[in-house]
Amino acid sequence: MPMLIFGGILCYPVSSNAQLLKKLKEKANQALEKTVDKKVEEKTGVSAAENSDNNSSQPASNGSRPTNTKGAGLKNTEPPDVVAAIDDAGKSFNTKSYSDARYSVQQALIGIELQLGRQLLKSLPVAVNGLTADTSQDKVMSTQWGWNNLTIQRIYTDGKDKQMTLTIGNNLLYSGLVNAYFNNAYAVQANDKEQNAKQVKVQNNKALITYEEDKGYSLIVPVGQSSMVVWEDVNFANEDEVMAAANKFNIEDIKKSLGEK
């Protein structure tokens, strides 16, 4: 009998075979579910419907691990005290606790970077071509010592849909793009098609400007060996407006603040 059914299926057109197989699969699954539900009910005395209701009242979990539903998060902390950290490093070094000395030195350098970043933010303009700095979103982040791990960010907005985000630091998202573009700039700029990236200059500094329809403009100025100043501009009218806004910032002063040449 199974062979006769299988042979009959092959006689149908392809679309009919697919529909028939789908129906047979659905019926098989339904029969299997009923069998499983019956065995569960026989063993536990709880029907599938009751079990479903009980599960729906329980918080979602990942395997055996409960889902977190409480907690106040972490509090903001002040940057490390540089003088105290240096003092701790000296004491640890004298007692040959080199691991502790290294940690204290790291904390001192992080504290210096964070203070440097905050000082630089204070030197930036509070308004640029109709956009006002939202200082509540100012960020200074240092993952470890060394300028390559320091990120400084400020957002300027008109309070509606126009926004400029300034980021100073090591931006991995753009560093590869900048290097690749500058290495192939002439080949890219030689074609006659509409460009979405091109080389420009900002205050005599080599720079790259890009445009993406869903993101807007990005203007990137390399600073030092691996760091850069990046403007990300949303709802700017054209590249001239992007360049005009960037020129409100003194690149040389930013370099001096960071100790870059």
C-alpha positions as CSV (number, residue, x, y, z in Angstrom):
1,M,0.0,0.0,0.0
2,P,2.7,2.6,0.8
3,M,4.3,1.9,-2.6
4,L,1.0,2.5,-4.3
5,I,0.5,5.8,-2.5
6,F,4.1,6.9,-3.4
7,G,3.5,5.9,-7.0
8,G,0.3,7.9,-7.1
9,I,2.1,11.0,-5.7
10,L,4.6,10.8,-8.6
11,C,1.8,10.9,-11.1
12,Y,0.7,14.4,-9.9
13,P,2.2,17.6,-11.3
14,V,5.0,19.1,-9.2
15,S,2.8,21.7,-7.6
16,S,0.2,19.1,-6.7
17,N,3.0,16.9,-5.2
18,A,4.2,19.8,-3.0
19,Q,0.7,20.6,-1.7
20,L,0.0,16.9,-1.0
21,L,3.3,16.4,0.8
22,K,2.6,19.6,2.9
23,K,-0.8,18.2,4.0
24,L,0.7,14.8,4.8
25,K,3.4,16.5,6.9
26,E,0.9,18.6,8.8
27,K,-1.3,15.6,9.6
28,A,1.8,13.6,10.8
29,N,2.9,16.5,13.0
30,Q,-0.6,16.8,14.5
31,A,-0.7,13.1,15.2
32,L,2.7,13.2,16.8
33,E,1.8,16.2,19.0
34,K,-1.3,14.4,20.3
35,T,0.6,11.3,21.1
36,V,3.3,13.3,23.0
37,D,0.7,15.4,24.9
38,K,-1.2,12.2,25.9
39,K,2.0,10.5,27.3
40,V,2.9,13.7,29.2
41,E,-0.6,13.8,30.7
42,E,-0.4,10.1,31.7
43,K,2.9,10.6,33.5
44,T,2.4,14.0,35.2
45,G,-1.4,14.2,35.5
46,V,-1.2,17.7,33.9
47,S,-2.8,18.3,30.5
48,A,-0.9,20.1,27.7
49,A,-3.3,23.1,28.0
50,E,-2.7,23.5,31.8
51,N,1.1,23.1,31.3
52,S,1.0,25.9,28.6
53,D,-0.9,28.2,31.0
54,N,1.6,27.5,33.8
55,N,4.6,28.3,31.5
56,S,3.1,31.5,30.3
57,S,2.9,32.9,33.8
58,Q,6.6,32.2,34.4
59,P,9.3,34.8,33.4
60,A,11.2,34.0,30.3
61,S,14.5,32.3,30.9
62,N,17.5,31.2,28.9
63,G,17.8,27.4,29.6
64,S,18.2,27.0,33.3
65,R,19.4,30.6,33.9
66,P,16.7,33.0,35.2
67,T,16.1,36.3,33.3
68,N,17.2,39.3,35.3
69,T,14.3,41.6,36.2
70,K,15.9,43.7,38.9
71,G,19.0,45.9,39.5
72,A,19.8,49.6,39.5
73,G,22.8,49.4,37.1
74,L,26.2,51.0,37.8
75,K,26.9,54.5,39.2
76,N,29.1,56.9,37.4
77,T,32.5,57.2,39.1
78,E,35.0,60.0,39.0
79,P,38.2,59.6,37.0
80,P,41.1,58.0,39.0
81,D,43.0,60.4,41.2
82,V,46.3,60.8,39.4
83,V,48.4,61.9,42.3
84,A,47.1,59.2,44.6
85,A,47.6,56.6,41.9
86,I,51.2,57.7,41.3
87,D,51.8,57.5,45.1
88,D,50.3,54.0,45.3
89,A,52.5,53.0,42.3
90,G,55.6,54.2,44.1
91,K,54.7,52.4,47.3
92,S,54.0,49.1,45.5
93,F,57.2,49.4,43.5
94,N,59.2,49.8,46.7
95,T,57.7,46.7,48.2
96,K,58.3,44.8,44.9
97,S,54.6,44.4,44.3
98,Y,55.1,45.0,40.6
99,S,51.7,43.9,39.5
100,D,50.1,46.4,41.9
101,A,52.5,49.1,40.8
102,R,51.6,48.5,37.1
103,Y,47.9,48.7,37.9
104,S,48.4,52.0,39.7
105,V,50.4,53.4,36.8
106,Q,47.6,52.4,34.4
107,Q,45.1,54.2,36.6
108,A,47.2,57.3,36.7
109,L,47.5,57.4,32.9
110,I,43.8,56.8,32.5
111,G,43.1,59.7,34.9
112,I,45.3,61.9,32.9
113,E,43.6,61.0,29.6
114,L,40.1,61.6,31.0
115,Q,41.1,65.0,32.4
116,L,42.8,65.8,29.0
117,G,39.6,64.8,27.2
118,R,37.4,67.0,29.5
119,Q,39.7,69.9,29.0
120,L,39.5,69.5,25.2
121,L,35.7,69.4,25.3
122,K,35.7,72.8,27.2
123,S,37.8,74.3,24.4
124,L,35.3,73.3,21.6
125,P,32.7,75.8,20.4
126,V,29.3,75.7,22.1
127,A,27.5,76.5,18.8
128,V,28.3,75.9,15.2
129,N,26.3,77.3,12.3
130,G,22.9,77.1,14.0
131,L,23.6,73.9,15.8
132,T,24.0,73.9,19.6
133,A,26.2,71.6,21.6
134,D,24.2,69.1,23.7
135,T,26.8,68.9,26.5
136,S,24.7,66.3,28.4
137,Q,25.8,63.8,25.8
138,D,29.5,64.7,26.0
139,K,31.7,61.6,26.3
140,V,35.3,60.9,27.2
141,M,36.3,57.3,27.2
142,S,39.6,55.6,27.8
143,T,39.9,51.8,27.6
144,Q,43.6,51.7,28.7
145,W,46.6,54.0,28.6
146,G,47.8,55.4,25.3
147,W,46.3,58.1,23.1
148,N,45.1,55.4,20.6
149,N,42.5,54.2,23.2
150,L,41.1,57.7,24.1
151,T,37.8,58.8,22.5
152,I,36.2,62.2,22.9
153,Q,32.7,62.9,21.5
154,R,30.3,65.9,21.3
155,I,26.9,66.2,19.6
156,Y,25.6,69.4,18.0
157,T,21.9,69.6,17.1
158,D,19.2,72.0,16.0
159,G,16.7,70.2,18.3
160,K,14.9,68.8,15.2
161,D,16.4,66.5,12.6
162,K,19.8,68.1,11.9
163,Q,22.7,66.8,13.9
164,M,26.5,66.8,13.8
165,T,28.5,64.3,15.9
166,L,32.2,65.2,16.5
167,T,34.5,62.3,17.5
168,I,38.1,62.7,18.3
169,G,40.2,59.6,18.9
170,N,41.0,56.2,17.5
171,N,38.0,55.3,15.3
172,L,38.4,51.8,13.9
173,L,35.2,52.1,11.9
174,Y,36.9,54.8,9.7
175,S,40.7,54.1,10.0
176,G,40.6,51.2,7.4
177,L,38.5,53.2,5.0
178,V,40.8,56.2,5.2
179,N,44.0,54.2,4.6
180,A,42.4,52.3,1.7
181,Y,41.1,55.4,0.1
182,F,44.3,57.5,0.3
183,N,46.2,54.5,-1.2
184,N,43.8,54.4,-4.1
185,A,42.6,58.1,-4.3
186,Y,43.7,58.8,-7.9
187,A,42.2,55.6,-9.3
188,V,38.9,56.3,-7.5
189,Q,38.7,60.0,-8.4
190,A,39.6,59.4,-12.1
191,N,36.3,57.8,-13.0
192,D,33.4,59.9,-14.3
193,K,30.7,58.3,-12.1
194,E,29.0,60.1,-9.2
195,Q,31.4,59.8,-6.2
196,N,30.4,58.8,-2.7
197,A,33.9,59.5,-1.4
198,K,36.7,61.9,-2.2
199,Q,39.8,63.5,-0.8
200,V,39.7,67.1,0.4
201,K,41.6,69.4,2.8
202,V,40.5,70.9,6.1
203,Q,42.8,73.7,7.2
204,N,45.6,72.3,5.1
205,N,45.1,68.8,6.6
206,K,44.5,65.9,4.3
207,A,40.9,64.6,4.8
208,L,38.3,62.3,3.3
209,I,34.6,63.2,2.9
210,T,32.0,60.4,2.2
211,Y,28.3,60.4,1.7
212,E,25.7,57.7,2.2
213,E,22.0,58.3,1.5
214,D,20.8,56.7,4.8
215,K,23.5,58.1,7.0
216,G,24.5,61.5,5.5
217,Y,28.0,63.0,5.4
218,S,31.2,61.9,7.1
219,L,34.3,64.1,7.1
220,I,37.5,62.5,8.4
221,V,40.8,64.2,9.2
222,P,43.7,61.8,10.3
223,V,45.5,63.0,13.4
224,G,48.8,61.5,14.2
225,Q,49.5,57.9,13.1
226,S,46.3,56.1,13.9
227,S,43.8,58.6,15.3
228,M,41.5,61.1,13.7
229,V,38.9,63.8,14.0
230,V,35.5,62.7,12.5
231,W,32.4,64.8,11.8
232,E,29.2,62.8,11.1
233,D,26.6,65.1,9.7
234,V,22.9,64.2,9.3
235,N,20.5,66.2,7.1
236,F,23.2,68.7,5.9
237,A,22.3,70.2,2.5
238,N,25.6,69.6,0.8
239,E,29.3,69.1,1.2
240,D,29.9,72.9,1.3
241,E,27.8,73.1,4.4
242,V,29.8,70.2,5.9
243,M,33.1,71.9,5.2
244,A,31.9,75.2,6.6
245,A,30.9,73.6,9.9
246,A,34.2,71.7,10.2
247,N,36.2,74.9,9.7
248,K,34.7,76.3,12.9
249,F,37.0,73.9,14.8
250,N,40.7,74.6,15.1
251,I,42.5,71.4,14.1
252,E,45.9,72.7,15.1
253,D,44.6,73.5,18.6
254,I,43.2,70.0,18.8
255,K,46.5,68.5,17.8
256,K,48.4,70.5,20.4
257,S,45.9,69.5,23.1
258,L,46.7,65.9,22.3
259,G,50.4,66.3,21.9
260,E,50.3,65.5,18.2
261,K,52.4,67.3,15.6
